[in-house]
Amino acid sequence: METVKLQKRSSMSTMLDAKIVLPAIKAAFVKLDPRLMIKNPVMFVVEIVAALTTVIFLRDVVTGGANLGFTFQIILWLWFTVLFANFAEAVAEGRGKAQADSLRKTRTESQAKLLTGTSPADHTYRLVAGTSLKVGDIVLVEAGDTIPSDGEVIEGVASVNEAAITGESAPVIRESGGDRSAVTGGTQVLSDWIRVRITAAQGSTFIDRMIKLVEGAERQKTPNEIALNILLAGLTIIFVFATVTIPSYAAYAGGSISVVVLVALFVTLIPTTIGALLSAIGIAGMDRLMRRNIMATSGRAVEAAGDVTTLLLDKTGTITVGDRQASAFIPAQGVSEDEIAYGALLSSLADETPEGRSIVEFATTTMGVGPIPESEYRNAEFIPFSAETRMSGVQRTPDHCIVKGAASEIL
């Protein structure tokens, strides 16, 4: 089964980005190499007849032949057709390379805090490149840091945002021991700290596998595209024989037909447009998915997406942007909206997670709560959110505190 992955970024560069188009223009000329063109039989034939017509035109220029303007016009259209087909193919390939380069940049720019202490209590570290980590290295990952590579937690407990990998907006708890100790490179620690033992060698991490997946999906022809290519090649052969027999009929009738006219007729007869636009059709389908924030990993997935009428989603992360934001305060019976907004704001002041910050922003900007008088928290004890307590709040007096978080922890 082919996969279609949802892209979690709110904005995305279009297929016709300058970083893709400009290299594609150069590649369109590089692809004129017959060894590359032969992969597309229809366009290979068009290139041959374009080269033949160019030679005839140069001969006529030297010998003073007639109808030079007509011949020159045919040459322009033929070479434009070939170059456009190559350009479309290059843009399709550039799309996959751009996605792979983006993932590769994320991997190469990550920094790791490699622990150098000999005892578990020693958190002395030195900064190293994430790509230099080896299996068995132990790194320290603190709140706000990105986990540099795949590994397992050997000490500590932390709240980890895995939206970049899974798309799930809710952070998960990762701790040593049990089945919640595995962490993935590229995810971010939101609270507390953990010590991670690297378990994946460079080249076999999750991000590396994603890069290989994207690069392998650059321009793999789909079954429908392969079948269509076979049909087009068969039609081209038929029209080659049909065109070659025309001069003999013309000679039998006492007339003659120039090679340039035969070339123009031949290119008109063969399915040149379809052969040239096969890649462009793939680009259009890919761009249509990307405008809907969907990243397809192969051309087959694009074809499958065109046949989809019902979509079943297995988790909330598939339909979110990977960043949870407060949008409403729903009070219980007997509680006003102002009261719950005020309580949510107080209980979130010590919560430095994205959810906590979004609650503070929503309460102060949308609900208009604040500023909070200093007397409200001058002698109060704030409870910061952590992966162990799974709650945050403020202890105003020994008998009065305002907290939010997991119901089991609060009880």
C-alpha positions in Angstrom: 0.0 0.0 0.0 1.4 3.4 -0.9 1.4 6.1 1.7 0.4 9.7 1.6 1.8 11.7 4.5 0.2 14.9 5.7 2.6 17.9 5.8 2.4 19.6 9.2 3.7 23.0 8.1 1.0 25.8 7.7 2.8 27.3 4.8 4.6 25.5 2.1 6.7 26.6 -1.0 5.0 25.9 -4.3 6.3 23.5 -6.9 7.5 26.4 -9.1 9.9 27.8 -6.5 12.9 29.6 -8.0 15.2 27.2 -6.2 13.6 24.4 -8.2 12.9 26.2 -11.5 16.4 27.7 -12.1 18.3 24.3 -11.8 15.5 22.7 -13.9 16.3 25.1 -16.8 19.9 24.0 -16.8 18.9 20.3 -16.4 16.5 20.7 -19.4 19.6 21.2 -21.6 21.7 18.5 -19.9 18.9 16.0 -20.5 19.3 16.5 -24.3 21.9 13.7 -24.0 20.5 10.9 -26.2 21.5 8.3 -23.5 19.0 10.1 -21.2 16.4 10.9 -23.8 16.0 7.3 -24.9 14.1 6.6 -21.6 11.2 8.6 -23.2 10.9 7.0 -26.6 8.5 9.6 -28.0 10.7 12.6 -27.1 13.8 10.7 -28.2 12.3 10.5 -31.7 11.3 14.1 -31.6 14.9 15.0 -30.7 16.2 13.0 -33.6 14.0 14.7 -36.1 14.7 18.1 -34.6 18.4 17.4 -35.0 17.8 16.2 -38.6 15.8 19.3 -39.5 18.5 21.5 -38.0 21.2 19.9 -40.2 18.9 20.4 -43.3 18.4 24.0 -42.4 22.1 24.7 -42.0 22.7 23.0 -45.4 20.0 25.1 -47.0 21.5 28.3 -45.5 24.9 27.5 -47.0 23.5 26.4 -50.4 20.9 29.1 -50.6 17.8 26.8 -50.3 14.2 28.0 -50.4 11.6 28.3 -47.6 14.2 29.0 -44.9 11.7 30.8 -42.7 9.3 27.8 -42.7 12.1 25.5 -41.9 13.4 27.7 -39.1 9.9 27.9 -37.6 9.6 24.1 -37.6 13.0 23.8 -35.9 12.0 26.3 -33.1 8.8 24.3 -32.3 10.6 21.0 -32.3 13.4 22.1 -29.9 10.9 23.9 -27.7 8.9 20.8 -27.4 11.9 18.7 -26.4 13.2 21.3 -23.9 9.8 21.7 -22.3 9.5 18.0 -21.8 12.9 17.9 -20.2 12.1 21.0 -18.0 8.9 19.3 -16.7 10.9 16.2 -15.9 13.6 18.2 -14.1 11.0 20.1 -12.0 9.5 16.8 -10.9 12.9 15.6 -9.9 13.8 18.9 -8.2 10.7 18.5 -6.0 12.1 15.3 -4.4 15.6 16.7 -4.1 14.3 19.9 -2.3 12.4 17.8 0.2 15.4 15.6 0.8 17.7 18.6 1.2 15.3 20.2 3.7 15.4 17.0 5.8 19.2 16.7 5.4 19.6 20.3 6.6 17.6 19.5 9.7 19.9 16.6 10.5 23.2 18.4 9.9 22.3 21.5 11.9 21.4 19.7 15.1 23.7 20.0 18.1 24.1 17.4 20.8 25.2 17.7 24.4 27.6 14.8 24.6 28.1 13.8 28.2 31.8 13.6 29.2 31.4 12.8 33.0 32.2 9.3 34.3 29.4 9.2 36.9 25.6 9.2 36.3 25.3 12.3 38.5 27.9 14.3 36.5 26.1 16.3 33.8 29.3 17.8 32.3 29.0 17.9 28.5 30.5 19.3 25.4 28.6 20.4 22.3 29.1 18.3 19.2 27.4 18.0 15.8 24.5 15.6 15.8 25.9 13.8 12.8 29.0 12.8 14.7 27.2 10.7 17.3 27.9 7.0 17.4 26.0 4.1 18.8 26.5 4.0 22.6 27.1 7.7 23.1 25.1 9.3 25.9 23.7 12.8 25.4 21.8 15.2 27.7 18.6 16.7 26.4 17.0 19.5 28.3 13.8 21.5 28.0 13.8 23.3 24.6 16.5 21.1 23.1 16.0 18.9 20.0 16.8 15.2 20.4 19.8 14.8 18.0 19.4 11.2 17.1 17.4 8.0 17.7 18.0 6.5 21.1 16.5 5.3 24.4 16.1 7.2 27.7 18.3 5.8 30.4 17.6 8.4 33.1 15.0 11.1 33.7 11.5 11.7 32.5 10.4 14.5 30.1 7.5 15.7 28.0 8.4 15.4 24.3 6.8 17.0 21.3 6.7 14.4 18.5 4.5 16.4 16.2 7.3 16.8 13.6 7.5 13.0 13.3 4.0 11.7 14.1 1.9 14.8 13.6 0.3 14.2 17.0 -0.2 17.6 18.7 -0.3 16.3 22.3 3.1 15.9 23.8 4.1 12.4 25.1 5.9 11.3 28.2 9.3 9.6 27.7 11.1 8.0 30.6 13.7 5.3 31.3 12.5 1.7 31.5 9.4 0.2 30.0 7.9 0.7 26.6 8.1 4.6 26.7 11.8 4.9 26.6 12.4 5.2 22.9 13.0 8.7 21.4 13.3 9.8 17.8 15.8 12.3 16.4 14.2 15.6 15.4 11.7 15.7 18.2 11.8 18.3 20.9 11.9 18.1 24.7 9.3 20.5 26.3 10.0 20.1 30.0 12.5 18.5 32.4 15.6 16.7 31.1 16.6 13.2 30.0 19.8 11.3 29.4 19.6 9.4 26.1 21.8 6.6 24.8 22.2 6.7 21.0 21.0 3.4 19.4 21.0 4.2 15.7 24.2 4.6 13.6 24.4 7.5 11.2 22.6 6.7 8.0 20.0 4.5 9.7 18.1 7.0 11.8 14.5 7.8 11.2 15.4 11.1 9.4 17.9 9.2 7.2 15.2 6.7 6.3 12.9 9.6 5.4 15.5 11.1 3.2 16.0 7.8 1.4 12.3 7.5 1.0 11.9 11.0 -0.5 14.9 10.6 -2.8 13.7 7.2 -3.9 10.4 8.8 -4.9 12.0 11.4 -7.1 10.6 10.2 -10.4 9.7 6.6 -10.1 7.2 6.0 -13.0 3.9 4.7 -11.9 2.2 1.6 -13.5 -0.2 3.8 -15.4 2.7 5.9 -16.7 4.7 2.9 -17.8 1.6 1.4 -19.6 1.0 4.8 -21.3 4.7 5.0 -22.4 4.4 1.6 -24.0 1.3 2.6 -25.9 2.9 5.9 -27.0 6.0 4.0 -28.2 3.8 1.6 -30.2 1.9 4.5 -31.8 5.1 6.2 -32.7 6.4 3.2 -34.5 3.2 2.9 -36.5 3.4 6.6 -37.6 7.1 6.2 -38.5 6.1 3.5 -41.1 3.1 5.6 -42.2 5.2 8.7 -42.8 8.1 6.9 -44.5 5.7 5.5 -47.1 4.3 8.9 -48.1 7.2 10.0 -50.4 6.8 6.8 -52.5 3.1 7.6 -53.0 4.0 11.2 -53.9 6.6 10.1 -56.4 4.2 7.7 -58.0 1.7 10.6 -58.5 4.5 12.7 -60.1 5.1 15.0 -57.1 7.5 15.5 -54.3 7.5 16.3 -50.6 10.3 17.9 -48.7 11.8 16.3 -45.6 10.9 19.3 -43.5 7.2 18.9 -44.4 7.4 15.2 -43.6 9.0 16.0 -40.2 6.2 18.4 -39.4 3.6 15.9 -40.4 5.3 13.1 -38.4 5.5 15.2 -35.2 1.9 16.2 -35.6 0.8 12.6 -36.0 2.7 11.1 -33.1 1.4 11.6 -29.5 4.1 14.3 -28.8 2.0 16.4 -26.5 1.1 13.5 -24.2 4.7 12.3 -24.2 6.0 15.8 -23.3 3.3 16.4 -20.6 3.5 13.1 -18.7 5.9 14.7 -16.1 3.9 17.9 -16.1 0.7 16.0 -15.3 2.6 14.4 -12.4 3.7 17.8 -11.2 0.1 19.2 -11.4 -1.1 16.3 -9.2 1.7 16.7 -6.7 1.1 20.5 -6.6 -2.6 20.0 -6.0 -1.8 17.8 -3.0 0.8 20.2 -1.7 -1.7 23.1 -1.8 -3.8 21.0 0.5 -0.8 20.5 2.9 -0.4 16.8 1.8 3.0 15.4 0.9 2.9 12.3 -1.4 5.9 10.0 -1.2 5.5 8.6 -4.7 3.7 9.0 -8.0 1.6 5.9 -7.3 0.3 7.7 -4.1 -0.8 10.6 -6.2 -2.7 8.3 -8.6 -4.3 6.6 -5.6 -5.3 10.0 -4.1 -7.2 10.7 -7.3 -9.4 7.7 -6.7 -10.1 8.3 -3.0 -13.7 9.0 -2.1 -13.6 8.2 1.6 -10.7 9.0 4.0 -10.4 7.2 7.3 -7.9 8.8 9.8 -6.4 6.7 12.6 -5.3 9.5 14.9 -5.9 13.2 15.6 -2.3 14.1 14.5 -3.3 13.4 10.9 -5.6 16.4 10.8 -3.8 18.9 13.0 -0.9 21.2 12.4 1.1 19.7 15.3 0.7 22.8 17.5 -2.1 22.8 20.1 -3.5 26.3 20.8 -6.2 27.3 23.3 -9.4 28.3 21.6 -12.1 28.4 24.3 -12.6 28.1 28.0 -15.7 26.0 28.8 -16.8 26.6 32.4 -18.6 24.1 34.6 -22.1 24.7 35.9 -22.1 27.7 38.3 -18.8 29.1 37.1 -18.6 32.2 34.9 -16.3 32.6 31.9 -14.4 35.3 33.7 -13.7 33.1 36.6 -12.4 30.1 34.6 -10.3 32.4 32.4 -8.7 34.0 35.5 -8.1 30.6 37.0 -6.6 29.2 33.8 -4.3 32.2 33.5 -3.0 31.9 37.1 -2.5 28.1 36.8 -0.6 28.5 33.5 1.9 31.3 34.5 4.5 28.7 35.5 3.7 26.4 32.6 6.4 26.9 29.9 5.1 24.3 27.5 3.5 25.5 24.2 0.0 24.6 25.7 0.7 26.7 28.8 1.9 29.7 26.8 -1.1 29.5 24.5 -3.5 29.5 27.5 -1.8 32.6 28.8 -2.0 34.3 25.4 -5.6 33.4 24.9 -6.6 34.6 28.4 -4.9 37.9 28.1 -5.6 38.8 24.4 -8.9 37.1 23.5 -10.6 37.0 26.9 -9.1 40.3 28.1 -8.0 39.0 31.5 -5.3 40.9 33.4 -3.1 42.4 34.4 -3.0 40.4 37.6 -2.4 42.5 40.7 0.9 41.7 42.4 -1.0 41.1 45.6 -2.5 38.0 44.0 0.8 36.2 43.8 3.3 38.1 45.9 3.6 35.4 48.5 2.4 32.6 46.4 4.3 29.4 45.4 4.2 28.6 41.8 4.1 25.0 40.7 5.9 24.6 37.3 4.7 22.0 34.9 6.9 18.9 34.7 6.6 15.5 33.1 6.6 13.9 36.6 3.8 16.0 38.2 1.9 16.5 34.9 0.3 19.7 36.3 1.1 23.3 37.0 -0.5 26.0 39.1 0.0 28.4 42.1 -0.3 27.8 45.8 -1.7 31.1 47.2 -2.3 30.0 50.8 -1.9 26.6 52.5 -5.6 26.0 52.0 -6.0 27.6 48.6 -4.3 26.6 45.4 -5.2 26.8 41.7 -3.9 24.0 39.5 -4.5 22.4 36.1 -3.3 19.2 34.5 -3.9 15.5 34.5 -7.0 14.7 36.6 -5.4 11.7 38.2 -2.4 13.8 39.4 -4.6 16.6 40.7 -6.7 14.2 42.7 
